[in-house]
């Protein structure tokens, strides 16, 4: 199972912020937590238990650190990264380019869920 840090690395690549200057880990962890809850709400079957067996009876754990394990099946990791990128780019939606990127990632998220 992947950790938040694993997916943050992918999100940072897509955000063009590999060095972590523009978005701090704490903010991205917050977005991952929101995204995991959002995806679980739409697709309860997306959550895994410790043995990687799909479960539909428990909500995802509350993420608080980059070392936390992502509770979603690998199938939903791409959607989660798109969710995080959409949220991050929307922080600076006054910039037309970032607004367009936010909308692109939001559309990619919707297609991925």
C-alpha positions in Angstrom: 0.0 0.0 0.0 1.2 3.5 -0.8 2.0 6.2 1.6 0.9 9.8 1.3 4.5 10.7 0.5 4.5 8.4 -2.5 1.4 10.2 -3.9 2.7 13.6 -2.9 5.7 13.0 -5.1 3.4 12.4 -8.1 1.3 15.4 -7.3 4.4 17.6 -6.9 5.6 16.5 -10.3 2.2 17.4 -11.9 2.2 20.7 -10.0 5.7 21.6 -11.2 6.7 21.9 -7.5 9.1 19.0 -7.0 11.2 21.0 -4.5 8.1 21.7 -2.3 8.5 25.5 -2.4 5.0 26.5 -3.4 2.9 24.0 -1.6 3.9 22.7 1.9 3.4 19.0 2.7 0.8 19.9 5.4 -1.4 21.5 2.8 -1.1 18.7 0.4 -1.8 16.1 3.2 -5.0 18.1 3.9 -6.0 17.9 0.2 -5.2 14.1 0.2 -7.4 13.6 3.3 -10.3 15.6 1.7 -9.8 13.7 -1.6 -9.7 10.3 0.1 -13.0 11.1 1.9 -14.5 12.4 -1.3 -13.7 9.3 -3.3 -14.8 7.0 -0.5 -18.1 8.9 -0.4 -18.6 8.3 -4.1 -17.0 4.8 -4.3 -17.1 3.0 -0.9 -15.6 0.0 -2.5 -12.4 2.0 -3.1 -11.1 1.4 0.5 -8.7 -1.3 1.3 -8.0 -3.1 4.6 -4.4 -3.9 5.7 -4.3 -7.1 3.6 -5.3 -5.2 0.4 -8.7 -6.8 0.4 -11.5 -4.5 -0.6 -13.9 -3.5 2.2 -17.1 -1.5 2.1 -17.8 -1.2 5.8 -15.2 1.3 7.1 -14.4 4.9 6.1 -10.8 5.8 5.2 -8.5 6.7 8.0 -7.9 10.3 8.7 -4.6 11.3 7.1 -2.3 13.6 9.1 1.2 12.9 7.9 3.2 12.0 4.8 4.1 8.6 6.4 0.4 7.6 6.7 -0.9 4.9 4.4 -3.4 5.8 1.7 -6.5 3.7 2.4 -7.7 3.7 -1.2 -7.1 0.9 -3.8 -4.3 1.6 -6.2 -7.0 1.9 -8.9 -8.0 5.3 -7.3 -4.6 6.8 -6.7 -4.6 8.6 -10.0 -8.0 10.2 -9.2 -6.6 11.2 -5.8 -3.6 12.9 -7.3 -5.8 14.8 -9.8 -8.1 15.9 -6.9 -5.0 17.2 -5.0 -3.7 19.1 -8.1 -7.1 20.6 -8.8 -7.3 21.9 -5.2 -3.7 23.2 -5.2 -4.0 25.0 -8.5 -7.4 26.5 -7.4 -5.5 28.3 -4.5 -4.2 30.7 -7.2 -7.2 30.8 -9.5 -6.6 34.6 -10.1 -3.9 33.4 -12.5 -5.6 32.3 -15.7 -3.1 29.5 -16.3 -3.5 28.0 -12.8 -7.3 28.3 -13.2 -7.1 26.3 -16.4 -4.9 23.7 -14.8 -7.3 23.4 -11.9 -10.2 22.8 -14.2 -8.2 20.3 -16.2 -7.3 18.3 -13.1 -10.8 18.5 -11.9 -12.1 17.1 -15.2 -9.4 14.4 -15.0 -10.5 13.6 -11.5 -14.1 13.2 -12.5 -13.1 10.9 -15.4 -10.9 8.8 -13.0 -13.4 8.2 -10.3 
